[in-house]
Amino acid sequence: MTILISFDIDGTMEIGDPAGAVTLEMVKTARAKGIITGSCSDRPMSAQRAIWEQYGVEYDFVCYKHLLSDLKTQFEVEEYYHVGDRDDLDRKYAIQAGFGFFWPDEAAASPLLL
């Protein structure tokens, strides 16, 4: 089964401001399982790329969270998920795009990232 997981950065990932529950090791674990990963954030896409590259973590995509639905035209997978910390943005855009949604602490405990 092919899976895609997009991560918000701030409040979601350990490298965000504020820091969140999802670690870079968790992202690496997901990638090792064949999961397509990247970020969907309010940060400029160049800043998102710079973060992944600064920490030496491979990624498949970056996008703005309000364009989350565009990932479905770029990647044909069986399951799509977004991980974020804000109900009014992350959860809202995930649901609108037809993605499953995890809060950061739920994602950190998910078998997908462990």
N, C-alpha and C positions, 0 to 999 in steps of 0.2 A: 504494500500500500504506500503510495507516495503522499507525503505531507508537506505543507508549507507553514512555517510559523514566522510571523512578523512581530518584532519587538518595538514597543515604544522605548525611549531611552530614559528620560528624566522621570524619576519616581518608580521606574520599573527595573532598570538594570543597575548593577553595582557601580557602574561607571557614570551613572546619571547624576543630575543635580536637582533634587536630592537623590541619594543612592536608593536603589530598590533591591528586591530579593533575588533577582535573576543574575547569576554570575556568568562570567565569560566561559568558565569551565562547563557550565550547563549548555551554553550555546555550542561549544565544541563537541560535547557529548551528543547533542541532537544531530549535528552535522555528520558525526561518525556513524550515526544510524541511517544516514541517507536523507535526512530531513532538509528541505530547502529553507534557508534562514536569511534574514536581513532585518532592516529597521524601517518603520513607518513612524515618523516623528514630526513635530512642528519645526524642528531644526532644519536649516537649509540642507539640501541633499549633499552638497560639498562637505559640510560639517559632519554629516552622518558618515560619509565615506572616510573622512579623516579620522574619526573615532575608531572605526573598525581597523583601519590601517595602523593607527598609533599603537594599538594593543596586539597587532599581528593576528587578528581573527578574520578568517575568510568569511565572505558574505556573498549572497547571490543577487541581492537587490537593495536599494534604498528608495524610499518614496515619502511623500507627505501623507499623513494619516487620512486626510480628507480624500485622497486618491487611492485608498486601499483597494477599492473595487477594480482598479486598473491591473492589479496583479493577476486577476483571473484571466485577463487577455494575454498576459506574458507567460504564465505558468499554468499548465493543465495538470492538476493533481487531484487526488481523491478527497483530501481534507485540507481546509484552510483554517488557520487560527491566528488571532491577534492577541498579544499580551500587553496590557496597559493598566494604568492606575487611575484613570479618570472616567467616571460614568458619563459625563456630558460630552466627551470627545471620543476617547478610545472605545468604550463599549458601544456608544451610539454608531460610530462609523463602522465598527466590526459587524454589528447587526445589519446595518443598511447594506453592507457589501456581501452579506450571506456567509460571514466567517463565524466560526466558533470563537468564544471569548474566554480568556483566563485573566484573573487578577494576578499580580506578580507572585503573591504567596502561593496561590493555587498552581501556577506554572512551575514554581520552584519545587513543589512536591509531586509534580506529574511524572509518570514513567517516561514521557517523551523527552524529558530533560535529565533524567537520572540514569 
